[in-house]
Amino acid sequence: MKIFTYIVLVLAAISIVVNITMLDFKNLFEGDSLVALIGILAILCAVVILLIFRISKSIDEKLKKQS
């Protein structure tokens, strides 16, 4: 599961970079730039959820070792 989360995090980072290249800073909230911004925000939300999942798994493993 650890490898899967690392792979997803790397893919998310690549997707963020691709979406940043699509941004037009003169018209940030129009057309493709808006779609890119929404994509970046969605990917960041997914990254936060994955990090919370990894932290919860590590806490679960530590609790199982104590029992």
Backbone as JSON Lines, residues from 0, in Angstrom:
{"i":0,"aa":"M","n":[0.81,-1.18,0.0],"ca":[0.0,0.0,0.0],"c":[0.86,1.26,0.0]}
{"i":1,"aa":"K","n":[2.04,1.15,0.62],"ca":[2.94,2.29,0.68],"c":[3.42,2.68,-0.71]}
{"i":2,"aa":"I","n":[3.73,1.69,-1.53],"ca":[4.2,1.95,-2.88],"c":[3.1,2.58,-3.71]}
{"i":3,"aa":"F","n":[1.88,2.11,-3.54],"ca":[0.74,2.67,-4.27],"c":[0.55,4.15,-3.97]}
{"i":4,"aa":"T","n":[0.65,4.52,-2.71],"ca":[0.47,5.93,-2.36],"c":[1.6,6.79,-2.92]}
{"i":5,"aa":"Y","n":[2.82,6.25,-2.92],"ca":[3.92,7.0,-3.52],"c":[3.72,7.19,-5.02]}
{"i":6,"aa":"I","n":[3.24,6.17,-5.69],"ca":[2.99,6.28,-7.14],"c":[1.91,7.31,-7.41]}
{"i":7,"aa":"V","n":[0.84,7.28,-6.62],"ca":[-0.25,8.25,-6.81],"c":[0.24,9.67,-6.52]}
{"i":8,"aa":"L","n":[1.09,9.84,-5.51],"ca":[1.63,11.16,-5.21],"c":[2.51,11.68,-6.34]}
{"i":9,"aa":"V","n":[3.3,10.82,-6.94],"ca":[4.14,11.23,-8.07],"c":[3.27,11.6,-9.27]}
{"i":10,"aa":"L","n":[2.25,10.81,-9.54],"ca":[1.33,11.13,-10.64],"c":[0.59,12.45,-10.38]}
{"i":11,"aa":"A","n":[0.25,12.7,-9.13],"ca":[-0.41,13.96,-8.79],"c":[0.53,15.14,-9.01]}
{"i":12,"aa":"A","n":[1.79,14.98,-8.64],"ca":[2.76,16.05,-8.86],"c":[2.94,16.34,-10.35]}
{"i":13,"aa":"I","n":[2.98,15.3,-11.15],"ca":[3.1,15.47,-12.6],"c":[1.86,16.18,-13.14]}
{"i":14,"aa":"S","n":[0.7,15.81,-12.65],"ca":[-0.54,16.44,-13.1],"c":[-0.59,17.92,-12.72]}
{"i":15,"aa":"I","n":[-0.09,18.24,-11.55],"ca":[-0.04,19.65,-11.14],"c":[0.86,20.45,-12.06]}
{"i":16,"aa":"V","n":[2.01,19.88,-12.4],"ca":[2.92,20.58,-13.31],"c":[2.28,20.79,-14.67]}
{"i":17,"aa":"V","n":[1.59,19.78,-15.17],"ca":[0.92,19.91,-16.47],"c":[-0.15,20.99,-16.41]}
{"i":18,"aa":"N","n":[-0.92,21.03,-15.32],"ca":[-1.97,22.04,-15.19],"c":[-1.39,23.44,-15.03]}
{"i":19,"aa":"I","n":[-0.24,23.56,-14.38],"ca":[0.39,24.87,-14.25],"c":[0.81,25.4,-15.61]}
{"i":20,"aa":"T","n":[1.25,24.52,-16.5],"ca":[1.65,24.97,-17.83],"c":[0.45,25.44,-18.65]}
{"i":21,"aa":"M","n":[-0.75,25.03,-18.26],"ca":[-1.95,25.44,-18.99],"c":[-2.5,26.79,-18.51]}
{"i":22,"aa":"L","n":[-1.94,27.33,-17.42],"ca":[-2.45,28.58,-16.87],"c":[-2.06,29.76,-17.74]}
{"i":23,"aa":"D","n":[-2.99,30.67,-17.92],"ca":[-2.75,31.95,-18.57],"c":[-2.93,33.01,-17.49]}
{"i":24,"aa":"F","n":[-1.83,33.59,-17.01],"ca":[-1.91,34.47,-15.85],"c":[-2.57,35.81,-16.15]}
{"i":25,"aa":"K","n":[-2.73,36.14,-17.42],"ca":[-3.44,37.37,-17.77],"c":[-4.95,37.18,-17.64]}
{"i":26,"aa":"N","n":[-5.44,36.0,-17.99],"ca":[-6.87,35.67,-17.88],"c":[-7.01,34.4,-17.04]}
{"i":27,"aa":"L","n":[-6.75,34.56,-15.75],"ca":[-6.66,33.39,-14.87],"c":[-8.0,32.69,-14.67]}
{"i":28,"aa":"F","n":[-9.09,33.42,-14.7],"ca":[-10.4,32.83,-14.4],"c":[-11.27,32.68,-15.65]}
{"i":29,"aa":"E","n":[-10.63,32.48,-16.79],"ca":[-11.37,32.3,-18.04],"c":[-10.83,31.11,-18.82]}
{"i":30,"aa":"G","n":[-11.74,30.38,-19.44],"ca":[-11.37,29.31,-20.37],"c":[-10.58,28.18,-19.75]}
{"i":31,"aa":"D","n":[-9.49,27.82,-20.43],"ca":[-8.66,26.69,-20.0],"c":[-7.95,26.97,-18.68]}
{"i":32,"aa":"S","n":[-7.68,28.22,-18.37],"ca":[-7.03,28.55,-17.1],"c":[-7.92,28.19,-15.92]}
{"i":33,"aa":"L","n":[-9.2,28.42,-16.05],"ca":[-10.13,28.07,-14.97],"c":[-10.18,26.55,-14.78]}
{"i":34,"aa":"V","n":[-10.19,25.83,-15.88],"ca":[-10.18,24.37,-15.8],"c":[-8.9,23.88,-15.15]}
{"i":35,"aa":"A","n":[-7.77,24.51,-15.49],"ca":[-6.5,24.13,-14.89],"c":[-6.48,24.43,-13.4]}
{"i":36,"aa":"L","n":[-7.03,25.57,-13.0],"ca":[-7.1,25.9,-11.57],"c":[-7.95,24.9,-10.8]}
{"i":37,"aa":"I","n":[-9.09,24.54,-11.36],"ca":[-9.95,23.55,-10.71],"c":[-9.23,22.21,-10.62]}
{"i":38,"aa":"G","n":[-8.5,21.84,-11.66],"ca":[-7.74,20.6,-11.64],"c":[-6.66,20.62,-10.57]}
{"i":39,"aa":"I","n":[-5.96,21.73,-10.45],"ca":[-4.91,21.85,-9.43],"c":[-5.51,21.72,-8.04]}
{"i":40,"aa":"L","n":[-6.62,22.39,-7.8],"ca":[-7.26,22.31,-6.48],"c":[-7.74,20.89,-6.18]}
{"i":41,"aa":"A","n":[-8.29,20.22,-7.18],"ca":[-8.76,18.84,-6.98],"c":[-7.59,17.91,-6.67]}
{"i":42,"aa":"I","n":[-6.49,18.09,-7.38],"ca":[-5.32,17.24,-7.14],"c":[-4.74,17.5,-5.76]}
{"i":43,"aa":"L","n":[-4.71,18.77,-5.34],"ca":[-4.21,19.07,-4.0],"c":[-5.09,18.45,-2.93]}
{"i":44,"aa":"C","n":[-6.4,18.43,-3.15],"ca":[-7.3,17.76,-2.2],"c":[-7.01,16.27,-2.13]}
{"i":45,"aa":"A","n":[-6.77,15.66,-3.28],"ca":[-6.45,14.23,-3.31],"c":[-5.13,13.96,-2.59]}
{"i":46,"aa":"V","n":[-4.16,14.84,-2.74],"ca":[-2.87,14.67,-2.06],"c":[-3.06,14.75,-0.54]}
{"i":47,"aa":"V","n":[-3.85,15.7,-0.09],"ca":[-4.11,15.82,1.35],"c":[-4.79,14.57,1.88]}
{"i":48,"aa":"I","n":[-5.76,14.05,1.14],"ca":[-6.45,12.83,1.57],"c":[-5.47,11.65,1.62]}
{"i":49,"aa":"L","n":[-4.59,11.54,0.64],"ca":[-3.6,10.46,0.66],"c":[-2.63,10.59,1.83]}
{"i":50,"aa":"L","n":[-2.22,11.81,2.14],"ca":[-1.32,12.0,3.28],"c":[-2.01,11.68,4.59]}
{"i":51,"aa":"I","n":[-3.28,12.03,4.72],"ca":[-4.03,11.67,5.92],"c":[-4.15,10.15,6.02]}
{"i":52,"aa":"F","n":[-4.37,9.48,4.9],"ca":[-4.46,8.02,4.88],"c":[-3.14,7.39,5.33]}
{"i":53,"aa":"R","n":[-2.02,7.93,4.82],"ca":[-0.71,7.38,5.2],"c":[-0.45,7.57,6.69]}
{"i":54,"aa":"I","n":[-0.81,8.72,7.23],"ca":[-0.61,8.98,8.65],"c":[-1.49,8.05,9.48]}
{"i":55,"aa":"S","n":[-2.73,7.84,9.05],"ca":[-3.61,6.95,9.81],"c":[-3.1,5.51,9.77]}
{"i":56,"aa":"K","n":[-2.54,5.09,8.63],"ca":[-1.98,3.74,8.55],"c":[-0.78,3.59,9.48]}
{"i":57,"aa":"S","n":[0.08,4.61,9.55],"ca":[1.24,4.5,10.42],"c":[0.82,4.49,11.89]}
{"i":58,"aa":"I","n":[-0.21,5.26,12.24],"ca":[-0.73,5.23,13.61],"c":[-1.32,3.86,13.91]}
{"i":59,"aa":"D","n":[-2.04,3.28,12.97],"ca":[-2.63,1.96,13.15],"c":[-1.55,0.9,13.36]}
{"i":60,"aa":"E","n":[-0.47,0.97,12.59],"ca":[0.62,0.02,12.76],"c":[1.28,0.17,14.12]}
{"i":61,"aa":"K","n":[1.47,1.39,14.58],"ca":[2.07,1.6,15.9],"c":[1.19,1.07,17.02]}
{"i":62,"aa":"L","n":[-0.13,1.24,16.87],"ca":[-1.04,0.73,17.88],"c":[-1.07,-0.79,17.88]}
{"i":63,"aa":"K","n":[-0.94,-1.42,16.72],"ca":[-0.93,-2.88,16.66],"c":[0.35,-3.43,17.28]}
{"i":64,"aa":"K","n":[1.47,-2.72,17.15],"ca":[2.71,-3.16,17.76],"c":[2.65,-3.08,19.27]}
{"i":65,"aa":"Q","n":[1.94,-2.1,19.81],"ca":[1.82,-1.96,21.26],"c":[0.93,-3.02,21.87]}
{"i":66,"aa":"S","n":[-0.03,-3.52,21.14],"ca":[-0.98,-4.5,21.69],"c":[-0.39,-5.87,21.82]}
